[in-house]
């Protein structure tokens, strides 16, 4: 077993004790895998003898050239997008599997994995029903970006960000699970009230994101029907469908309630790792912070496109907060004052 020996919960969050001693394993891992590939038993021994954080990181690097080559051959840059809802749960499952294989207590981590699987089901289902897995399907933002920058610069962007940084990011956001794994050696199967709050809170955020997705899905389907038949579907207003984007339900409180819930998930997971190790912050904040930065940038770009496409979107931005409810205005987010007039 290649896990650090810790004496206190705080030690489990210490980068110098839990990560740095195992970085050298990364260099030898590819060769060791090739030498063991024909023997399942040898692979199992290698799996247990390799620090789980290092093997997870190595897998994220292994995926990088695959994403890069696939995107350049197909000229479709949503290769990582197709695995976005799958890889974090794969990494979480890896940590839980390692804990089981090593004979460590797993009650806390089993609950975490349950949340992660539900998160994957929700996000994968939503991506699938929007056509994300259809042949040739691509995030419309990549096409817009390709029109704004030169092909050589976009290739560099693909190498450094789309294929590499995003692959590593999906690993990094799950690193708090590694801390929970290490801490389990001290806390054993003691499942406390706080653990219940964290796990149920994560499930609640998944549910919130699901409702936001569903409201947007219903609106988009109603809009398509309205544009096709010129008839307003039940439970919808003509003014809302003419507007072109959803402003009711959760979307009257947040311009991106699904994104808000999505970001909060990984912040809560990070906070769980802080609580279990009795610290206010630890090195895994890099994952949560990077995720927040990514969503800030991508949402800004998305709204830039939306504001050009929909005349009333700028007014919507004034009424409703990007992620959190805006308390500085009395104007209703669902534009019901416009309907009343």
C-alpha positions in Angstrom: 0.0 0.0 0.0 1.4 3.4 -1.0 -0.3 5.8 1.3 1.4 8.2 3.8 1.6 7.3 7.5 -0.2 10.1 9.3 -0.6 10.8 13.0 -3.2 13.5 13.0 -6.1 14.6 10.8 -4.2 17.7 9.9 -1.4 15.6 8.4 -3.9 14.2 5.9 -4.1 17.7 4.3 -0.4 18.3 4.3 0.8 18.4 0.7 4.5 17.8 1.7 3.5 14.6 3.5 0.7 13.2 1.3 1.8 14.1 -2.3 5.4 15.1 -2.7 6.9 11.8 -1.4 5.1 9.9 -4.2 5.7 12.2 -7.2 8.6 10.1 -8.4 6.3 7.2 -9.0 4.9 9.0 -12.0 8.1 8.5 -13.9 8.3 4.8 -13.6 4.5 4.1 -13.9 4.2 3.8 -17.7 7.0 1.3 -17.9 5.7 -0.7 -15.0 2.3 -0.9 -16.6 3.7 -2.2 -19.8 5.7 -4.8 -18.0 2.7 -6.0 -16.0 0.0 -5.8 -18.7 -0.1 -9.5 -19.3 -0.5 -10.5 -15.7 -3.7 -9.4 -13.9 -2.2 -10.3 -10.5 0.9 -8.2 -11.2 -1.3 -5.3 -12.2 -3.3 -5.6 -9.0 0.0 -5.5 -7.0 1.1 -2.5 -9.0 -2.3 -0.8 -8.4 -2.0 -1.2 -4.7 1.7 -0.2 -4.6 1.1 3.0 -6.5 -0.2 6.0 -4.7 -3.8 6.5 -5.9 -3.4 10.2 -6.5 -0.4 9.6 -8.7 -2.2 6.8 -10.7 -5.2 9.1 -11.2 -3.1 12.0 -12.3 -1.2 9.7 -14.7 -4.5 8.6 -16.2 -5.5 12.3 -16.8 -2.2 12.8 -18.7 -2.8 9.6 -20.6 -6.1 10.9 -21.9 -4.6 14.2 -23.1 -3.0 13.0 -26.4 -6.2 10.9 -27.1 -8.4 14.0 -26.8 -5.9 16.0 -28.9 -5.6 13.6 -31.7 -9.3 12.8 -31.8 -10.2 16.5 -31.9 -7.8 17.4 -34.6 -8.6 14.4 -36.8 -12.4 15.0 -36.6 -12.1 18.8 -36.3 -14.5 18.5 -33.5 -13.3 20.0 -30.2 -16.0 18.6 -27.8 -14.0 15.4 -27.2 -13.5 16.3 -23.5 -17.1 17.4 -23.2 -18.3 13.9 -23.9 -16.4 12.6 -20.9 -17.1 15.6 -18.6 -19.8 13.9 -16.7 -18.0 10.6 -16.5 -14.4 11.2 -15.6 -14.8 12.8 -12.1 -16.9 9.8 -11.0 -14.3 7.5 -12.5 -11.6 9.2 -10.4 -13.8 9.0 -7.2 -14.6 5.4 -7.9 -10.9 4.8 -8.2 -10.2 6.2 -4.8 -13.0 4.1 -3.3 -11.9 1.0 -5.0 -8.4 1.6 -3.7 -9.7 1.9 -0.2 -11.6 -1.3 -0.5 -8.6 -3.1 -2.0 -6.4 -1.9 0.8 -8.8 -2.9 3.5 -9.5 0.7 4.6 -12.8 2.0 6.2 -15.0 3.1 3.3 -18.4 4.2 4.8 -17.8 7.9 4.2 -16.3 7.4 0.8 -19.1 5.0 -0.3 -21.6 7.8 0.4 -19.5 10.2 -1.6 -19.4 7.8 -4.5 -23.2 7.4 -4.4 -23.5 11.2 -4.8 -20.9 11.1 -7.6 -22.8 8.4 -9.5 -26.1 10.4 -9.2 -24.3 13.5 -10.4 -23.0 11.5 -13.4 -26.4 10.2 -14.3 -28.0 13.6 -14.2 -25.3 15.4 -16.2 -24.9 12.5 -18.8 -28.6 12.3 -19.3 -28.9 16.0 -19.9 -26.0 16.0 -22.3 -27.4 13.0 -24.1 -30.9 14.4 -24.6 -29.5 17.7 -26.0 -27.7 15.6 -28.6 -24.3 15.9 -27.2 -23.4 12.3 -28.1 -24.7 12.6 -31.6 -22.1 12.1 -34.4 -20.7 15.5 -35.3 -22.2 17.3 -32.3 -20.0 20.1 -30.9 -20.3 22.9 -28.4 -21.3 26.0 -30.4 -18.8 28.1 -28.5 -15.9 26.4 -30.1 -17.1 27.3 -33.5 -17.6 30.9 -32.5 -14.1 31.0 -31.0 -12.5 29.4 -34.2 -14.0 32.4 -36.1 -12.3 34.9 -33.8 -8.7 33.5 -33.7 -6.3 32.1 -36.3 -6.0 28.3 -36.9 -2.4 28.1 -35.4 -3.5 30.0 -32.3 -6.5 27.8 -31.9 -4.3 24.7 -32.2 -2.2 25.9 -29.3 -5.4 26.6 -27.4 -6.5 23.1 -28.1 -3.2 21.6 -26.9 -2.9 23.7 -23.7 -6.5 24.2 -22.6 -9.1 22.1 -24.4 -7.2 18.8 -24.4 -4.7 19.1 -21.6 -6.0 21.6 -18.9 -9.6 20.3 -19.0 -8.5 16.7 -18.7 -6.3 17.5 -15.7 -9.0 19.7 -14.2 -11.5 16.8 -14.1 -8.9 14.9 -12.1 -8.0 17.9 -9.8 -11.6 18.6 -8.7 -11.7 15.1 -7.2 -8.5 15.4 -5.1 -10.5 16.1 -1.9 -11.6 12.5 -2.2 -7.9 11.5 -1.8 -7.8 13.5 1.4 -10.9 11.7 2.7 -9.2 8.4 1.7 -6.1 9.2 3.8 -8.1 10.6 6.7 -10.1 7.3 6.8 -7.1 5.6 8.3 -7.6 7.8 11.4 -11.4 8.3 11.6 -12.2 4.7 10.6 -15.9 4.1 10.0 -17.0 6.9 12.3 -19.8 8.5 10.2 -20.8 11.7 11.9 -23.6 14.1 11.6 -21.4 16.5 9.6 -20.8 13.7 7.0 -24.5 13.2 6.6 -24.9 17.0 6.1 -22.2 17.1 3.5 -23.4 14.0 1.6 -27.1 15.1 1.6 -26.1 18.7 0.7 -24.3 17.3 -2.4 -27.4 15.3 -3.3 -29.5 18.4 -2.8 -27.3 20.4 -5.2 -27.6 17.6 -7.8 -31.4 17.8 -7.4 -31.3 21.6 -7.8 -29.3 21.3 -11.0 -31.7 18.7 -12.3 -34.7 21.0 -11.8 -32.9 23.8 -13.5 -32.0 21.6 -16.5 -35.6 20.3 -16.7 -37.1 23.8 -16.7 -34.7 24.9 -19.5 -35.4 21.7 -21.4 -39.2 22.2 -21.2 -38.9 25.8 -22.3 -36.7 25.0 -25.3 -39.1 22.3 -26.4 -42.1 24.6 -26.0 -40.2 27.3 -28.0 -39.5 24.8 -30.9 -43.2 23.8 -30.9 -44.3 27.4 -30.9 -41.9 28.3 -33.8 -43.1 25.3 -35.8 -46.9 25.7 -35.2 -47.3 29.3 -34.1 -49.4 28.0 -31.2 -48.4 28.7 -27.6 -48.1 25.4 -25.6 -50.0 25.1 -22.3 -48.4 26.7 -19.2 -46.3 29.1 -21.4 -46.7 32.7 -22.3 -46.3 34.0 -25.8 -44.1 36.9 -24.5 -41.7 34.4 -22.9 -41.4 32.3 -26.0 -40.9 35.3 -28.2 -38.1 36.4 -25.9 -36.1 33.4 -26.9 -34.6 32.3 -23.5 -36.1 31.0 -20.2 -36.7 33.5 -17.4 -39.2 31.6 -15.2 -38.8 29.2 -12.3 -35.2 29.0 -11.0 -34.1 31.1 -14.0 -35.9 34.1 -12.5 -33.5 34.0 -9.6 -30.3 33.0 -11.3 -29.3 33.4 -15.0 -27.5 30.0 -14.7 -29.0 28.1 -11.7 -27.6 24.8 -13.1 -24.1 26.3 -13.3 -24.4 27.7 -9.8 -25.3 24.2 -8.4 -22.5 22.6 -10.5 -19.8 24.9 -9.1 -21.2 24.6 -5.6 -20.9 20.8 -5.7 -17.1 20.8 -6.0 -16.7 23.6 -3.4 -18.8 21.6 -0.9 -16.7 18.5 -1.6 -13.6 20.6 -1.0 -15.1 21.9 2.3 -15.8 18.3 3.3 -12.1 17.5 3.0 -11.3 20.6 5.1 -13.8 19.6 7.8 -12.5 16.1 8.1 -8.9 17.3 8.5 -9.7 20.1 10.9 -8.2 22.8 8.7 -9.7 26.0 7.1 -8.2 25.3 3.7 -5.9 22.8 2.0 -4.1 22.3 -1.3 -7.1 20.7 -3.0 -8.6 24.2 -3.2 -6.7 24.4 -6.6 -9.4 22.2 -8.1 -12.4 24.0 -6.8 -10.9 27.4 -7.6 -9.9 26.4 -11.1 -13.5 25.1 -11.7 -14.9 28.4 -10.5 -12.5 30.3 -12.8 -13.5 28.1 -15.8 -17.2 28.7 -15.2 -16.7 32.4 -14.8 -14.8 32.6 -18.2 -17.1 30.2 -20.1 -20.3 31.9 -18.7 -18.9 35.3 -19.7 -18.4 34.0 -23.3 -21.8 32.3 -23.4 -23.5 35.5 -22.3 -21.6 37.5 -24.8 -23.1 35.4 -27.5 -26.6 35.4 -25.9 -26.6 39.2 -25.6 -26.0 39.5 -29.4 -28.6 36.9 -30.2 -31.4 38.0 -27.9 -32.4 41.7 -27.7 -33.8 41.4 -24.1 -30.8 39.5 -22.7 -29.1 42.7 -21.5 -32.2 43.6 -19.6 -32.3 40.1 -18.1 -28.7 40.6 -16.9 -29.8 43.8 -15.1 -32.7 42.0 -13.3 -31.1 38.7 -12.4 -27.7 37.7 -10.9 -25.4 35.5 -12.9 -25.2 32.8 -10.3 -26.7 34.1 -7.1 -29.9 36.0 -6.7 -29.6 39.8 -7.1 -31.0 41.7 -4.2 -30.2 45.2 -5.5 -33.2 45.4 -7.8 -37.0 45.2 -7.4 -37.5 44.3 -11.0 -38.9 40.7 -11.3 -36.6 38.2 -13.0 -39.5 36.6 -14.9 -40.5 39.9 -16.6 -44.0 39.7 -15.3 -44.1 43.5 -15.0 -43.7 43.6 -18.8 -46.6 41.2 -19.2 -48.8 43.3 -16.9 -48.1 46.4 -19.0 
